[in-house]
């Protein structure tokens, strides 16, 4: 097969299906029967200058995909495969890859540099391929090395730095890489491709050069070379890459920037005002990154009560504000003619407005007097570019300054904004609608003493919004956003909550009409209309809107039935049907929740049979997206109908089972687990006939290595829901569930707490485990509590370990305290032996009793009372 791999690689790209399928099967067979030889053959094919470009290209792709994958489980499998290959064959493969860096074919060089980095990511952390960096540096420092070899080698060095962790390289290796890269960047290097590869390699290596940045001489030299490269005359691509480096430096090495800030301001200002757009965008990104970094540091300063600490925060944005704001405002005038039609457009105007918003969040009130003269100067000009820029500027600074500062401006600007919704230019109308949405989101406070929206201007506002929602789709979408935030402002606003009631029916009618528009080329306007409808219903004043909401319920049910009866003949039809069903089921969920918790509960109970029939028909369409939304709505319905939900279980159970076993689409699985909890709370012991099936599936899910880890915490929590519902009947599941809980508890203690995502997951897992124990303890409390004694010791030890771990959040602490209280409640005096040699619980409860979190304090008081009572019994 090795002799025929060229033909197989070419045939695998044939337009003829039969030829292509046979070739793919042949390659797969070779891979499965002799993986080492297969990988070696691919590397030889890639490095052979006599082979066709097409076969070399595919050889490189397959080789790269044999070493790495996005899925973590697959990646680990491929890593172990490579590790198990005979060292002599791995040596030959690596030598072939290094030779390919000198290929005359650019694509082969590029692919080889990527594959070298993939191999390095496996071997360097294992202290293997220790001579790689030296060999690559040898290519770069050769006196007469051809430019394309230097370029490919620098690219490989950059990819290696991207793939491996800083701790995996020795400092002398980092120093040598930095020297070679910086030399490649200087103007002394005649080859522009080499300079570009060098600056990109530096970008990837920045995480490694901490020690070098701490050294002032080295730092000065690095900054000097990067700044010089940022004004290189050779190509915009090189200048863009240099500014990308400066953006990364602003984030990683903020603490060292102060001596260079004047130079950096001048560089970025010149680029924004005079360079090509791709370069100017990165120059703006530098300031956006600084603003984000300073906002984060401000939050840290507040947390540490060191707001004026010069060490933590240099206030670069504040110091540059008087020059920075005018520079950014200039960019707002550089719009593209059709950018309002496509929200994915990223140009100078969009980047400048985004940066201005970040600056506003960083400096607060100080930005307002610098921006408002620009707004006033341009808002009424004949040129639409000026009017749009003025409106965009005002909308961009609405987050950051105080409501007190902005309210007078917003109030006085309403009339102008509302009239601008009738501007002849759609771009102006689009930005005006967006700005109105921002005003309602950030400045609209109906419960305040002097709200910006009041009984005088609300009629005019509603007239304009209900007219403008019929505008072109992109403007209508922004109007939906404005209505969304206008309605949201009235949630829990006291007497002001009724303000939208006179317009409730008109808003619903307008949103339903918008959702039905036939001039919409994409689904975004329809989605916006239904999402806004959800918020309008959710924030409505039920006593006065009940009849209209009940009519809406029937209309939405009718629409769902229509979607089920749609003729689906293509995948596109199927996708449209699924999207619409998901949106409509989302509306039903909101209506169920709104009316089910108020005077409208009878409306939901009367329509429950009808809704359940509709949901079951929707499940028949077999779409994962709809499955999610319909499941959530059913969970809400179970909560409202309570024990009466039992009559639906026989038909619904098979769909619930489908959701619980859908580990590939883990969001569906996770939501289905949550619905089991809803049903348990609704049915109590009436859930018992279905528990064998549910518990079997949940236990299998926990044992499934392919299941996304985010589903596991809710599964543990669900164990608690089931135990609480069926009480002592849970005993036959306990011997299977409890060991899994104990195993997960132990695992929590050994996971990496330096990674924020992992800490979040650990806390979710801890909380799920505590909730499981609580449910079981409460479930067995009145009949067979002694069955929990063998597991209570593990629980108490777990609570102690979590208490001593500083990474726990308040929700975990509350769940832990509740579980401790449940131990005392269920076991009574049996807790004495569990706490005999421990005093941690006193410290835990004392801390919680001093908490400002009322619910945590209340839980601690309850637990403390139970424990004291148990200890004294």
Residue pairs with C-beta under 8 A, 6 or more apart in sequence:
1 8
1 26
1 29
1 30
1 34
1 41
2 30
2 37
2 40
2 41
4 26
5 27
5 30
5 41
5 42
5 45
5 55
5 59
6 45
6 51
6 52
6 55
7 23
8 23
8 26
8 27
8 30
9 23
9 27
9 45
9 54
9 55
9 58
9 59
10 23
10 52
10 54
10 55
11 19
11 20
11 22
11 23
12 20
12 23
12 24
12 27
12 58
13 20
13 54
13 58
14 20
14 23
27 62
30 37
30 38
30 41
31 38
31 66
35 81
35 85
36 85
36 86
36 89
37 89
39 63
39 66
39 85
39 89
39 93
40 89
40 92
40 93
40 96
42 59
42 60
42 62
42 63
42 66
43 59
43 63
43 92
43 93
43 96
43 97
43 115
44 96
45 51
45 55
45 56
45 59
46 56
46 59
46 60
46 63
46 96
46 97
46 100
46 108
46 111
46 112
46 115
47 96
47 97
47 99
47 100
47 103
47 108
47 112
48 56
49 103
49 104
49 105
53 105
53 107
53 108
56 105
56 107
56 108
56 111
57 107
57 108
57 111
60 107
60 108
60 111
60 112
60 114
60 115
61 111
63 111
63 115
64 111
64 114
64 115
64 118
66 78
66 81
66 82
67 78
67 79
67 82
67 115
67 118
67 119
67 122
68 75
68 78
68 118
68 121
69 75
69 78
73 705
73 706
79 122
82 90
82 119
82 122
83 122
83 126
93 119
94 116
94 119
94 129
94 132
97 112
97 115
97 116
97 119
98 112
98 116
98 135
100 108
100 109
100 111
100 112
101 109
101 112
101 113
101 116
101 139
101 149
101 152
101 153
101 156
102 109
102 139
102 146
102 148
102 149
102 152
103 109
103 112
103 152
104 148
106 148
109 148
109 151
109 152
109 155
110 152
110 155
112 152
112 156
113 152
113 153
113 155
113 156
113 159
114 159
116 132
116 156
116 159
116 160
117 156
117 159
117 160
117 162
117 163
118 163
119 129
120 129
120 132
120 160
120 163
120 164
121 160
121 163
121 164
123 129
123 132
124 130
124 132
124 160
124 164
124 168
124 169
125 164
125 165
125 168
132 160
133 157
133 160
133 169
133 173
133 176
133 177
134 176
136 153
136 156
136 157
136 160
137 157
137 176
137 177
137 180
139 145
139 149
139 150
139 153
140 150
140 153
140 154
140 157
140 180
140 183
140 184
141 180
142 149
147 190
147 191
147 193
147 194
148 193
150 184
150 191
150 194
150 197
151 191
151 193
151 194
151 196
151 197
152 197
154 180
154 181
154 184
154 194
154 197
154 198
154 200
154 201
155 197
155 200
155 201
157 177
157 180
157 181
157 201
157 205
158 197
158 200
158 201
158 202
158 203
158 204
158 205
159 204
161 177
161 201
161 204
161 205
161 207
161 208
162 204
166 174
166 207
166 208
166 210
169 177
169 208
171 211
174 205
174 208
174 209
174 211
174 212
175 212
177 201
177 205
177 208
178 202
178 205
178 208
178 209
178 212
178 222
181 198
181 201
181 202
181 205
182 198
182 202
182 221
182 222
182 225
183 189
183 198
184 194
184 195
184 197
184 198
184 201
185 195
185 198
185 199
185 202
185 225
185 226
185 229
186 225
186 228
187 228
187 232
189 195
189 198
192 234
192 235
192 238
195 229
195 232
195 234
195 238
196 235
196 237
196 238
196 241
199 226
199 229
199 238
199 241
199 242
199 245
200 241
202 222
202 226
202 245
203 241
203 244
203 245
203 248
206 245
206 248
206 249
206 252
206 253
207 252
209 222
212 218
212 219
212 222
213 219
213 222
213 253
213 256
214 256
219 256
223 249
223 260
226 242
226 245
226 246
226 249
227 242
227 246
227 260
227 263
227 264
227 267
229 238
229 239
229 241
229 242
229 245
230 239
230 242
230 243
230 246
230 267
230 271
231 239
231 267
231 270
232 238
232 239
232 242
236 275
236 276
236 278
236 279
237 278
239 271
239 275
239 279
240 278
240 279
240 282
243 268
243 271
243 279
243 282
243 283
243 285
243 286
244 282
244 285
246 264
246 267
246 282
246 286
247 282
247 285
247 286
247 289
249 257
250 257
250 286
250 289
250 290
250 293
251 289
251 292
251 293
254 290
254 293
254 297
254 314
255 311
257 264
257 314
257 316
258 314
258 316
261 316
261 319
261 320
264 286
265 320
265 323
265 324
267 283
268 283
268 284
268 286
268 287
269 283
269 323
269 327
271 279
271 280
271 282
271 283
272 280
272 283
272 284
272 327
272 330
272 331
272 348
272 352
273 280
273 327
273 330
275 283
277 347
277 348
280 331
280 348
281 346
281 347
281 348
281 351
284 328
284 331
284 348
284 351
284 352
284 355
285 351
285 355
287 317
287 320
287 324
287 328
287 355
287 358
287 359
288 351
288 354
288 355
288 358
290 316
290 317
291 317
291 355
291 358
291 359
291 361
291 362
292 358
294 313
294 314
294 315
294 316
294 317
294 362
295 358
295 361
295 362
297 312
297 313
298 307
298 313
298 362
300 312
301 307
301 309
301 312
301 313
304 312
306 312
317 324
317 359
317 362
317 363
318 362
318 363
318 366
321 359
321 363
321 366
321 367
321 370
322 370
324 359
325 356
325 359
325 367
325 370
325 371
326 370
326 374
328 352
328 353
328 355
328 356
328 359
329 352
329 356
329 371
329 374
329 389
329 393
330 352
331 348
331 349
331 351
331 352
331 353
332 349
332 352
332 353
332 356
332 389
332 392
332 393
333 349
333 385
333 386
333 389
334 347
334 348
334 349
334 352
335 347
335 349
335 385
335 388
335 389
335 427
336 345
336 347
336 349
337 427
339 345
339 347
339 349
339 350
339 427
340 426
340 427
340 430
340 431
340 474
340 475
341 474
343 474
349 389
349 392
353 392
353 393
353 395
353 396
354 396
356 367
356 371
356 393
356 396
356 397
357 396
357 397
357 399
357 400
359 367
359 400
360 367
360 371
360 396
360 397
360 398
360 399
360 400
360 401
361 399
361 400
362 400
363 400
364 400
364 401
364 402
365 401
365 402
365 405
367 397
367 400
367 401
368 397
368 401
368 405
368 406
368 409
371 393
371 394
371 396
371 397
372 394
372 409
374 389
374 390
374 393
375 390
375 391
375 393
375 394
376 390
377 390
378 386
378 387
378 389
378 390
379 386
379 387
379 390
379 391
379 416
380 387
381 387
381 390
384 423
384 424
384 425
384 427
384 428
387 420
387 423
387 425
387 428
388 425
388 427
388 428
388 431
391 417
391 420
391 428
391 431
391 432
391 435
392 431
392 435
394 409
394 413
394 435
395 431
395 434
395 435
395 438
395 439
398 406
398 410
398 435
398 438
398 439
398 441
398 442
398 443
399 438
399 442
403 442
403 443
403 445
403 448
406 442
406 443
407 443
407 450
407 452
410 439
410 443
410 452
411 452
414 439
414 452
414 457
414 460
414 461
417 432
417 435
417 436
417 439
418 436
418 460
418 461
418 464
420 428
420 429
420 432
421 429
421 432
421 433
421 436
421 464
421 467
421 468
421 471
422 429
422 464
423 429
423 432
426 471
426 472
426 474
426 475
429 468
429 471
429 475
430 474
430 475
430 478
433 468
433 471
433 475
433 478
433 479
433 481
433 482
434 478
434 481
436 465
436 478
436 482
437 478
437 481
437 482
437 484
437 485
438 485
439 452
440 453
440 482
440 485
440 486
440 488
440 489
441 485
441 488
443 452
444 451
444 452
444 453
444 485
444 486
444 489
445 451
445 452
445 489
446 453
446 489
446 490
446 493
446 496
446 497
446 499
447 492
447 493
447 494
447 496
451 496
453 461
453 486
453 489
453 499
455 499
458 499
461 486
462 503
462 506
462 507
465 479
465 482
465 483
465 486
466 503
466 506
466 507
466 510
468 475
468 476
468 479
469 476
469 479
469 480
469 483
469 510
469 511
469 514
470 476
470 513
470 514
471 479
473 517
473 519
473 520
473 521
473 525
476 514
476 517
476 525
477 524
477 525
477 528
480 511
480 514
480 525
480 528
480 529
480 531
480 532
481 528
481 532
483 507
483 511
483 532
483 536
484 528
484 531
484 532
484 535
484 536
486 500
487 500
487 507
487 532
487 535
487 536
487 539
487 540
488 535
488 539
490 496
490 497
490 499
490 500
490 539
490 541
491 497
491 538
491 539
493 499
497 539
497 541
498 541
498 544
500 507
500 536
500 539
500 540
500 541
501 540
501 541
501 544
501 545
504 536
504 540
504 544
504 545
504 548
505 548
507 536
508 533
508 536
508 537
508 548
508 552
511 529
511 530
511 532
511 533
511 536
512 529
512 533
512 555
514 525
514 526
514 529
515 525
515 526
515 529
515 530
515 533
515 583
517 525
517 526
520 526
523 576
523 579
526 579
526 580
526 583
527 579
527 583
530 583
530 584
530 586
530 587
531 583
531 586
533 587
534 586
534 587
534 590
537 549
537 552
537 587
537 590
537 591
537 594
538 590
538 593
538 594
540 549
540 594
542 549
542 594
542 595
542 598
542 599
542 600
543 599
546 595
546 598
546 599
546 600
546 603
549 591
549 594
549 595
549 600
549 603
550 595
550 600
550 603
552 587
552 591
553 588
553 591
553 595
553 603
553 604
553 607
554 607
556 584
556 587
556 588
556 591
557 588
557 607
557 610
557 611
557 614
559 580
559 584
560 581
560 584
560 585
560 588
560 614
560 617
560 618
561 614
561 617
563 577
563 580
563 581
563 584
563 618
564 581
564 614
564 617
564 618
564 620
564 621
566 573
566 577
567 573
568 574
568 577
574 623
577 621
577 623
578 621
578 623
578 625
578 626
579 625
581 618
581 621
581 623
581 625
581 626
581 629
581 630
582 623
582 625
582 626
582 628
582 629
583 629
585 615
585 618
585 626
585 629
585 630
585 632
585 633
586 629
586 632
586 633
588 611
588 633
589 629
589 632
589 633
589 636
591 604
592 604
592 611
592 633
592 636
592 637
592 640
593 636
594 600
595 601
595 603
595 604
596 604
596 636
596 637
596 639
596 640
597 640
601 640
604 637
604 640
604 641
605 640
605 641
605 644
608 637
608 640
608 641
608 644
611 633
611 637
612 634
612 637
612 648
612 652
615 630
615 633
615 634
615 637
616 651
616 652
616 655
618 626
618 630
619 626
619 627
619 630
619 655
619 658
624 662
624 665
624 667
624 668
627 655
627 658
627 659
627 662
627 665
627 668
628 667
628 668
628 671
631 659
631 668
631 671
631 672
631 675
632 671
632 675
634 652
634 675
634 678
635 671
635 674
635 675
635 678
635 679
636 678
637 645
638 645
638 675
638 678
638 679
638 681
638 682
638 683
639 678
639 681
639 682
641 682
642 682
642 683
643 682
643 683
643 684
643 686
645 679
645 682
645 683
646 683
646 686
649 679
649 683
649 687
649 689
649 690
653 690
653 693
656 672
656 675
656 676
656 694
657 693
657 697
659 668
659 669
659 671
659 672
659 675
660 669
660 672
660 673
660 676
660 694
660 697
660 698
660 701
661 669
661 697
661 700
661 701
662 668
662 669
662 672
663 669
663 701
663 704
663 706
663 707
663 708
663 711
664 706
666 707
666 708
666 710
666 711
669 701
669 707
669 711
670 708
670 710
670 711
670 714
673 698
673 711
673 714
673 715
673 718
674 714
674 718
676 694
676 698
676 718
676 721
676 722
677 714
677 717
677 718
677 721
679 687
680 687
680 718
680 721
680 722
680 724
680 725
681 721
681 725
683 725
684 725
684 726
685 725
685 726
685 727
685 729
687 694
687 722
687 725
687 726
688 726
688 729
691 722
691 726
691 729
691 733
694 722
695 722
695 733
695 736
695 737
698 715
698 718
698 719
699 736
699 737
699 740
701 707
701 711
701 712
701 715
702 712
702 715
702 740
709 761
710 761
710 764
712 744
712 765
712 768
713 761
713 764
713 765
713 767
713 768
713 769
714 768
715 768
716 740
716 741
716 744
716 765
716 768
716 769
716 771
716 772
717 767
717 768
717 771
717 772
717 775
718 772
719 733
719 737
719 741
719 772
719 775
719 776
720 771
720 772
720 773
720 774
720 775
720 776
721 775
722 730
722 733
722 775
723 730
723 733
723 734
723 772
723 775
723 776
723 778
723 779
723 780
724 775
724 776
724 778
724 779
725 779
726 779
727 779
727 780
727 782
727 783
728 779
728 780
728 783
728 784
730 776
730 779
730 780
731 780
731 784
731 787
734 776
734 787
734 791
737 772
737 776
738 776
738 791
741 769
741 772
741 773
741 791
742 791
742 794
744 765
744 769
745 766
745 769
745 794
745 798
745 801
747 765
748 762
748 765
748 766
748 769
748 798
748 802
749 801
749 805
751 758
751 761
751 762
752 758
753 759
753 762
753 805
753 807
759 807
762 807
763 807
763 808
763 809
763 811
763 812
766 802
766 808
766 812
766 815
766 816
767 811
767 812
767 815
769 798
770 799
770 812
770 815
770 816
770 818
770 819
771 815
771 819
773 791
773 795
773 819
773 822
774 815
774 818
774 819
774 822
776 788
776 791
777 785
777 788
777 792
777 819
777 822
777 823
777 825
777 826
777 827
778 822
778 825
778 826
780 787
780 788
780 826
781 822
781 825
781 826
785 826
785 827
785 828
785 830
786 827
786 830
788 826
788 827
789 827
789 830
792 823
792 827
792 830
792 831
792 834
793 834
795 819
795 823
796 820
796 823
796 834
796 835
796 838
799 816
799 819
799 820
799 840
799 841
799 844
800 838
800 840
800 841
802 808
802 812
802 813
802 816
803 813
803 816
803 840
803 843
803 844
804 840
808 816
810 851
810 853
810 856
813 844
813 848
813 856
814 853
814 855
814 856
814 859
816 844
817 844
817 845
817 848
817 856
817 859
817 860
817 863
818 859
818 863
820 841
820 844
820 863
820 867
821 859
821 862
821 863
821 866
821 867
823 831
823 834
824 831
824 863
824 866
824 867
824 869
824 870
825 866
825 870
827 834
827 870
828 870
828 873
829 870
829 871
829 873
830 870
831 867
831 870
831 871
832 870
832 871
835 841
835 867
835 871
841 867
845 860
845 863
845 864
845 867
848 856
848 857
848 859
848 860
849 857
849 860
849 861
849 864
850 857
851 857
851 860
